[in-house]
């Protein structure tokens, strides 16, 4: 299919996630950039997942930010370690943003007996940031502003909405909203000029009116809305109890190639960062503090 014949996002509408499982402890619906005719930019991937036991082990990232958003119905703690020296237990509702830049090593896993329910988001970095030193951000749920109106409770996980400001990420400007609706609930959000959006329906069904179109997004689906030069009003409503996550950011509009957790401009750059990872040049994890606790009883 030529570029002229490629489908637009308006042709696609809401897109169902691809069921994915790894071992016994990880199940997800995956949404990849190729599924959205380019309208997902700057997002590379979103996994809506449940993890109940360690699954992936230590792994490298480069060229992206790896972002974890836990939902409030998670149970227990979700341990995050990385080569920046962090060893943090996330609680239900927390966010963890790892801007990998030129490369970092990461491991995340639920503490025994825990159930992590959330989104894992890969956010592309523009070429000018791909060689930046890694950075991280941990935002606790209690530090996220909350909007409550018209049968809706919205956690402003990052960014801004309805005159409330949350923490800003260490890379690209981005807003992440976690909205829980009662039957009949309605929520309006003004997108910043030049921002695109992705709405992931976690449960129930959401009617989305974005001025130039109207779509219904049901549980297990996501909708990408292309950027507009001017501010754009989004109206979300539902007639059943529902939850959705809205992510908005300015597209990068740069070509990239991806292999798993690595994103670069060319295959040659991917070859190099993979070689650096195998050689241990992306760093090492701190010793698991749980191991220390076990040793010292």
N, C-alpha and C positions, 0 to 999 in steps of 0.2 A: 504494500500500500504506500503510495507516495505521500509526501507531506501535504500536498493539496487535497488528497483524499482522506487524510487521517480524521478520525472522529473528533468532534469538539466535545467539551464537557457537557454542553446542553444536550448533545446526542446521548451521552452516557447516563445522565441522571444519577440516582443513587446506585452505588456499586457494592455487591456483597463481598464480605471478607472471605479469604481462603482459609479453611480449617487447617491448622498446623499443630502437630504434637511432637514432643521430644521426650523419649523415655516415658516413665509413669507419672512424672511430676510437673509437666508443662503442657498446657493446652491453650491455643490461641486462635483468634481470627486475625489474619494478616492482610494488610492493605499496602501495596507497593506502588511506587511512583508511576510505573508503566501502566497501571490500571486506570489512570485518570487523565490520559491525553495531555500530560504536562501540567495540568492545573493544580497538582499537589505541591509544586515548588513553593518553598524550599524544603519541604519534607521529603525524605527518601523512603521512609517506611514507618508504619504504625502497627504494632501488635497489641491487640486487646487480649490480655492473657490472665490465666490463673496459674500460679506456681505454688506447689505444696512441698517440694523437696529440691535440694541442689540439683542443677541440671547441666549448666554450661561450663562450669569451672572457670579458671582464669583465662582471659582472652584479650586480644588487643583491639584498639580502635584508633583510627586516624582519619583526618579530613572531615570529621563530623562532630556534632554534639550528640551524645547518647543521653536521653532524658527519660527518667522514670517518674510517672505520676501514679501514686497509689490511691485507690478509692477508699472511702471511709468504712466500707463493709469488709475491708481486709481484717484479718485476725492475727494478732501477734506482731512480730517484728521481722523486718526484711533487711538483712545485713549487706552493706555496700562497702567494699574495699577497693582501693585503686592505688596506682603507683605514685600519686601525689602525697601518699602517706595517710589518707583517710581510712578510717575503720568506723563506720557509722551504722547504727541500727535505725532504719526508718520505721516510723509508726504509721498506722492507718491515716490516710489523707495527706501524707508528706509528698514532697517533690525532691528529686535529686537530679542535678544537671551536671554532666561531665562534658566539658568542651575539650575534646581530645586533641585538637590541633595537629601538631606534627607527630603525635603518638602517645598513647597511654595504655596501661594494662588495667583491667577491670574485672571484678568478680562480684556477683550479687546472688544472694540465695536466702530463702526463708529460714529463720531460726526453727529448729525442730518443733513440730506441733503447730506451726504457723501456716497461714494461707494468704498469699499475696495476690490481690486482685487489682489490676491496673492497666496502664498503657505504657509500653516501651516505644519511644519515638526517636528515630534517627533524623536529625536536622542537618541538612547540608551546610557546609561552610563555603563562603566565596573563596576564590583562589588566593586572595590577599591575606586570608586568615589561616590557610591550611598549614602554614609553618609556625603558627603561634605556639607559645608554650601552653601546655594544658592548664585548665582552670576548672574549679568545681563550685557548685552552689547547692546548699541544702536549705530548703524552706520547710519549716514545720507547719502542720495543719493549723495550729492555733494562731499562727502569724499571717494567715491568709484572710483578707477582707471578705465579708459575706454580704450579698445582696438578697433581701427577702421582700418579695412583692407579688401580688396577684397569683398566689398559689405556686410560687417558684422560689427555690433557694439556690443561689448561685455562688459557688466558691471562686473567687478571683485568684486562681493559682499563680498566675504571672500576668504582668501587664496592667491594663486599665479597662474599666467598663463602668458606665453610668457614674462618672465622677469619683470612682474609687480606684486607688492605685495600689498595686501590689509590688513585689520585688521585680526588678528587671533582670533578664538573664545575662550571663557573661559573654554572649555572642550577639546574634542578631536580635533586634527588637521583636518581641512576640507576646501575644496575649493567649492565655489558656484559661478557659472557663469551664467549670464542672457544674452543670445545671441539673437539678432534680425537680421534676414537675409533679404536682398533683393534677388530678383530672380537671381540665378547664384552665390550667395554668398558661400564662403567656409571659414572654420575656423579649425585650428589645435591646439590641446592641448596635452601636454605630461603629462600623469598621473604619479604621484610619485610611486616608487616601493612599492608594497604591498597594494596599494589602489584599492578599488572597485569603481564602478560608477553607478549612476542612471541618466538617461536622461529623462526628462518629456517634451513632446511636447505640447506647449501652443496653438499654432495655426500653420496652414500650414502642412508641412511634412519635415522631416529631414532624409537624408541618413547618416548612421553612419558606418564608417569603423574603426575597432579596431584591425587590424592586423590578428587576428585569425577568424574574421567573418565580415559579412556585413549585416546590417539590415536597414529597413525603419521603421520610427516611425512617425505616423500621429497624428494630434491634438486629445487630449483625451487619448493618450497612453503613456506608460512609458517603458523604456528598462533598465534592470539591467545587468551590465557587471562585471563578477567576478574578484577578485583580481588576479594580476600576480606578481610573485616574482621580475621581472625586470621592469624598466620603460616601459610604453606602450603609443604609439602614437595613439590618436584619431583624426579622420578627419570627420568633419561634413560639409555637403553641401546640397543645395536644389535648385530646379528650380522654386520655387514660394516663395512669401513673407512669412516668417515663424518666429516663436520665440520658443526657447527651453531653459530649465534650466538644466545645468549639475552640479551634486553634486558628489564629490569624497571624500572618506575618507577610513581609514584603518578599516577593519572588526574587531569586538571585539571577535567573536567566543565563546560566552558564552550563555548557556541556560538562558531563562528568561520567565516570565509569565506576562501578561498584563491584566489590567481591566481599560478600558477607559484611563484616563490621568495618571495612576499609572503603573509603571513597576518595578518588583522586581524579586528575584531569585526563590522564592517559594510562594505558596498560603498563607502560614502562615505569611510571611512578608507582603503580600498584605493586609491581614486581619488587621495586626497591623497598617499599614500606613493609612488605611481607618478609623480605630478607632481613630487614632491621629487627622486626619482631622475633624472628627465629634466632637471631644473634643476641637477643636480650637487650637491644638498644632502646626499647620503648619503656624500660624501667621494670621494677619488680614490686610485688605487693608487700605491704607490711604484714608481719606475722599476725595471724588471726588471734584476736584478743581472747577468743573462747578457748583456744589451745593453751594460752597462758593461764586462764582460770582453771582449766582441768589439771594443768601441771602443778599449780600451787594450791589446789584444793580449796 
